[in-house]
Amino acid sequence: MCFVYIIQNPRGKYYIGYTQDIEDRLKRHNRNCSGLTKNKGIWKLVYKENFSDKKNTIKRENYIKNQKSKRFIEGLISYRGVEE
């Protein structure tokens, strides 16, 4: 199982990524182990999508990133958010 995820910091910035272990990945973001999210505050998971294979996961991640739109990202979050 793979995930596309979106995390948000206290300043309202978003980061989009993919992983196979979403809990571990979020911990690493918050331990300042990732360059783009380092020293930007505590990140929280606001969106995730499940995929059965890595290829489609990366495709979806790139699609979301290529939108280059905060409005698009916030639309995804408000529509689906984090499925519990």
Buried (B, 14 or more C-beta within 10 A) or exposed (E): EBBBBBBBBEEEBBBBBBBEEBEEBBEBBBEEEBEEBEEBEEBEBBBBBEBEEEEEBBEBBEEBEEBEEEEEBBEBBEEEEEEE
